[in-house]
Amino acid sequence: MGALRFVVAPDEGKSIWLEGIGVDFKVWGEETGNQFSIVEHPIEPGRLVPPHVHSREDE
């Protein structure tokens, strides 16, 4: 069996948002014989880590 190749454009795939965290489904398991899938997770700024500073580091 030859290698699988995928080209997925940035605007392709199914996207959903779950309270500030996105899920972009790019490659489905069914497309790879259930070997793997690929998703991207766009996250709103400040969603996981609140704004903060490091007082002991040069930022």
Distance bins in CASP14 RR format, pairs under 12 A and 6 or more apart:
PFRMAT RR
TARGET T0000
AUTHOR 0000-0000-0000
RMODE 2
METHOD distances of the structure
MODEL  1
1 32 0 0 0 0 0 1 0 0 0 0 0
1 33 0 0 0 0 0 1 0 0 0 0 0
1 35 0 0 0 0 0 1 0 0 0 0 0
3 32 0 0 0 0 0 1 0 0 0 0 0
3 35 0 0 0 0 0 1 0 0 0 0 0
4 27 0 0 0 0 1 0 0 0 0 0 0
4 29 0 0 0 0 0 1 0 0 0 0 0
4 31 1 0 0 1 0 0 0 0 0 0 0
4 32 1 0 0 1 0 0 0 0 0 0 0
4 33 0 0 0 0 1 0 0 0 0 0 0
4 35 0 0 0 0 1 0 0 0 0 0 0
4 36 0 0 0 0 1 0 0 0 0 0 0
4 38 0 0 0 0 0 1 0 0 0 0 0
5 27 0 0 0 0 0 1 0 0 0 0 0
5 31 0 0 0 0 0 1 0 0 0 0 0
5 32 0 0 0 0 0 1 0 0 0 0 0
6 12 0 0 0 0 0 1 0 0 0 0 0
6 13 0 0 0 0 0 1 0 0 0 0 0
6 26 1 0 0 1 0 0 0 0 0 0 0
6 27 1 0 1 0 0 0 0 0 0 0 0
6 28 0 0 0 0 0 1 0 0 0 0 0
6 29 0 0 0 0 0 1 0 0 0 0 0
6 31 1 0 0 1 0 0 0 0 0 0 0
6 32 0 0 0 0 1 0 0 0 0 0 0
6 36 0 0 0 0 0 1 0 0 0 0 0
6 37 0 0 0 0 0 1 0 0 0 0 0
6 38 1 0 0 1 0 0 0 0 0 0 0
7 26 0 0 0 0 0 1 0 0 0 0 0
7 27 0 0 0 0 0 1 0 0 0 0 0
8 14 0 0 0 0 0 1 0 0 0 0 0
8 24 0 0 0 0 1 0 0 0 0 0 0
8 25 0 0 0 0 1 0 0 0 0 0 0
8 26 1 0 1 0 0 0 0 0 0 0 0
8 27 1 0 0 1 0 0 0 0 0 0 0
8 28 0 0 0 0 0 1 0 0 0 0 0
8 31 0 0 0 0 0 1 0 0 0 0 0
8 37 0 0 0 0 0 1 0 0 0 0 0
8 38 1 0 0 1 0 0 0 0 0 0 0
8 39 0 0 0 0 0 1 0 0 0 0 0
8 40 0 0 0 0 1 0 0 0 0 0 0
9 24 0 0 0 0 0 1 0 0 0 0 0
9 26 0 0 0 0 1 0 0 0 0 0 0
10 24 0 0 0 0 1 0 0 0 0 0 0
10 26 0 0 0 0 1 0 0 0 0 0 0
10 40 0 0 0 0 1 0 0 0 0 0 0
10 42 0 0 0 0 0 1 0 0 0 0 0
11 24 0 0 0 0 1 0 0 0 0 0 0
11 26 0 0 0 0 0 1 0 0 0 0 0
11 40 0 0 0 0 0 1 0 0 0 0 0
12 24 0 0 0 0 1 0 0 0 0 0 0
12 25 0 0 0 0 1 0 0 0 0 0 0
12 26 1 0 0 1 0 0 0 0 0 0 0
12 27 0 0 0 0 0 1 0 0 0 0 0
12 28 0 0 0 0 0 1 0 0 0 0 0
12 38 0 0 0 0 0 1 0 0 0 0 0
12 40 0 0 0 0 0 1 0 0 0 0 0
13 23 0 0 0 0 0 1 0 0 0 0 0
13 24 1 0 0 1 0 0 0 0 0 0 0
13 25 1 0 1 0 0 0 0 0 0 0 0
13 26 1 0 1 0 0 0 0 0 0 0 0
13 27 0 0 0 0 1 0 0 0 0 0 0
13 28 0 0 0 0 1 0 0 0 0 0 0
13 31 0 0 0 0 0 1 0 0 0 0 0
13 37 0 0 0 0 0 1 0 0 0 0 0
13 38 0 0 0 0 0 1 0 0 0 0 0
13 39 0 0 0 0 1 0 0 0 0 0 0
13 40 0 0 0 0 1 0 0 0 0 0 0
14 22 0 0 0 0 0 1 0 0 0 0 0
14 23 0 0 0 0 1 0 0 0 0 0 0
14 24 1 0 0 1 0 0 0 0 0 0 0
14 25 1 0 1 0 0 0 0 0 0 0 0
14 26 0 0 0 0 1 0 0 0 0 0 0
14 27 0 0 0 0 0 1 0 0 0 0 0
14 28 0 0 0 0 1 0 0 0 0 0 0
14 37 0 0 0 0 0 1 0 0 0 0 0
14 39 0 0 0 0 1 0 0 0 0 0 0
14 40 0 0 0 0 0 1 0 0 0 0 0
15 21 0 0 0 0 0 1 0 0 0 0 0
15 22 1 0 0 1 0 0 0 0 0 0 0
15 23 1 0 0 1 0 0 0 0 0 0 0
15 24 1 0 1 0 0 0 0 0 0 0 0
15 25 1 0 0 1 0 0 0 0 0 0 0
15 26 0 0 0 0 1 0 0 0 0 0 0
15 39 0 0 0 0 1 0 0 0 0 0 0
15 40 0 0 0 0 1 0 0 0 0 0 0
15 41 0 0 0 0 0 1 0 0 0 0 0
15 42 0 0 0 0 1 0 0 0 0 0 0
16 22 1 0 0 1 0 0 0 0 0 0 0
16 23 1 0 1 0 0 0 0 0 0 0 0
16 24 0 0 0 0 1 0 0 0 0 0 0
16 25 0 0 0 0 1 0 0 0 0 0 0
16 39 0 0 0 0 0 1 0 0 0 0 0
16 40 0 0 0 0 0 1 0 0 0 0 0
16 41 0 0 0 0 0 1 0 0 0 0 0
16 42 0 0 0 0 0 1 0 0 0 0 0
17 23 1 0 0 1 0 0 0 0 0 0 0
17 24 0 0 0 0 1 0 0 0 0 0 0
17 41 0 0 0 0 0 1 0 0 0 0 0
17 42 0 0 0 0 1 0 0 0 0 0 0
17 43 0 0 0 0 0 1 0 0 0 0 0
17 44 0 0 0 0 1 0 0 0 0 0 0
17 47 0 0 0 0 0 1 0 0 0 0 0
18 24 0 0 0 0 0 1 0 0 0 0 0
18 41 0 0 0 0 1 0 0 0 0 0 0
18 42 0 0 0 0 0 1 0 0 0 0 0
18 43 0 0 0 0 0 1 0 0 0 0 0
18 44 0 0 0 0 0 1 0 0 0 0 0
18 47 0 0 0 0 0 1 0 0 0 0 0
19 43 0 0 0 0 0 1 0 0 0 0 0
19 44 0 0 0 0 1 0 0 0 0 0 0
19 47 0 0 0 0 1 0 0 0 0 0 0
19 48 0 0 0 0 0 1 0 0 0 0 0
20 41 0 0 0 0 0 1 0 0 0 0 0
20 42 0 0 0 0 1 0 0 0 0 0 0
20 43 1 0 0 1 0 0 0 0 0 0 0
20 44 1 0 1 0 0 0 0 0 0 0 0
20 45 0 0 0 0 0 1 0 0 0 0 0
20 46 0 0 0 0 1 0 0 0 0 0 0
20 47 1 0 1 0 0 0 0 0 0 0 0
20 48 0 0 0 0 1 0 0 0 0 0 0
21 39 0 0 0 0 0 1 0 0 0 0 0
21 40 0 0 0 0 0 1 0 0 0 0 0
21 41 1 0 0 1 0 0 0 0 0 0 0
21 42 1 0 0 1 0 0 0 0 0 0 0
21 43 1 0 1 0 0 0 0 0 0 0 0
21 44 1 0 0 1 0 0 0 0 0 0 0
21 45 0 0 0 0 0 1 0 0 0 0 0
21 46 0 0 0 0 0 1 0 0 0 0 0
21 47 1 0 0 1 0 0 0 0 0 0 0
21 48 1 0 0 1 0 0 0 0 0 0 0
22 39 0 0 0 0 1 0 0 0 0 0 0
22 40 0 0 0 0 1 0 0 0 0 0 0
22 41 1 0 1 0 0 0 0 0 0 0 0
22 42 1 0 1 0 0 0 0 0 0 0 0
22 43 1 0 0 1 0 0 0 0 0 0 0
22 44 0 0 0 0 1 0 0 0 0 0 0
22 47 0 0 0 0 1 0 0 0 0 0 0
22 48 0 0 0 0 0 1 0 0 0 0 0
23 37 0 0 0 0 0 1 0 0 0 0 0
23 38 0 0 0 0 0 1 0 0 0 0 0
23 39 1 0 1 0 0 0 0 0 0 0 0
23 40 1 0 0 1 0 0 0 0 0 0 0
23 41 1 0 0 1 0 0 0 0 0 0 0
23 42 0 0 0 0 1 0 0 0 0 0 0
23 43 0 0 0 0 0 1 0 0 0 0 0
24 37 0 0 0 0 0 1 0 0 0 0 0
24 38 0 0 0 0 1 0 0 0 0 0 0
24 39 1 0 0 1 0 0 0 0 0 0 0
24 40 1 0 1 0 0 0 0 0 0 0 0
24 41 1 0 0 1 0 0 0 0 0 0 0
24 42 1 0 0 1 0 0 0 0 0 0 0
24 43 0 0 0 0 0 1 0 0 0 0 0
25 31 0 0 0 0 0 1 0 0 0 0 0
25 37 1 0 0 1 0 0 0 0 0 0 0
25 38 0 0 0 0 1 0 0 0 0 0 0
25 39 1 0 1 0 0 0 0 0 0 0 0
25 40 0 0 0 0 1 0 0 0 0 0 0
25 41 0 0 0 0 0 1 0 0 0 0 0
26 32 0 0 0 0 0 1 0 0 0 0 0
26 36 0 0 0 0 0 1 0 0 0 0 0
26 37 0 0 0 0 1 0 0 0 0 0 0
26 38 1 0 1 0 0 0 0 0 0 0 0
26 39 1 0 0 1 0 0 0 0 0 0 0
26 40 1 0 0 1 0 0 0 0 0 0 0
26 41 0 0 0 0 0 1 0 0 0 0 0
27 33 0 0 0 0 0 1 0 0 0 0 0
27 34 0 0 0 0 0 1 0 0 0 0 0
27 35 0 0 0 0 0 1 0 0 0 0 0
27 36 1 0 0 1 0 0 0 0 0 0 0
27 37 1 0 1 0 0 0 0 0 0 0 0
27 38 1 0 1 0 0 0 0 0 0 0 0
27 39 0 0 0 0 1 0 0 0 0 0 0
27 40 0 0 0 0 0 1 0 0 0 0 0
28 34 0 0 0 0 1 0 0 0 0 0 0
28 35 0 0 0 0 0 1 0 0 0 0 0
28 36 0 0 0 0 1 0 0 0 0 0 0
28 37 1 0 1 0 0 0 0 0 0 0 0
28 38 0 0 0 0 1 0 0 0 0 0 0
28 39 0 0 0 0 1 0 0 0 0 0 0
29 35 1 0 0 1 0 0 0 0 0 0 0
29 36 1 0 0 1 0 0 0 0 0 0 0
29 37 1 0 1 0 0 0 0 0 0 0 0
29 38 0 0 0 0 1 0 0 0 0 0 0
29 39 0 0 0 0 0 1 0 0 0 0 0
30 36 0 0 0 0 0 1 0 0 0 0 0
30 37 0 0 0 0 1 0 0 0 0 0 0
31 37 0 0 0 0 1 0 0 0 0 0 0
31 38 0 0 0 0 1 0 0 0 0 0 0
32 38 0 0 0 0 1 0 0 0 0 0 0
41 47 0 0 0 0 0 1 0 0 0 0 0
41 48 0 0 0 0 0 1 0 0 0 0 0
42 48 0 0 0 0 0 1 0 0 0 0 0
43 49 0 0 0 0 1 0 0 0 0 0 0
45 51 0 0 0 0 1 0 0 0 0 0 0
46 52 0 0 0 0 1 0 0 0 0 0 0
52 59 0 0 0 0 0 1 0 0 0 0 0
53 59 1 0 0 1 0 0 0 0 0 0 0
END
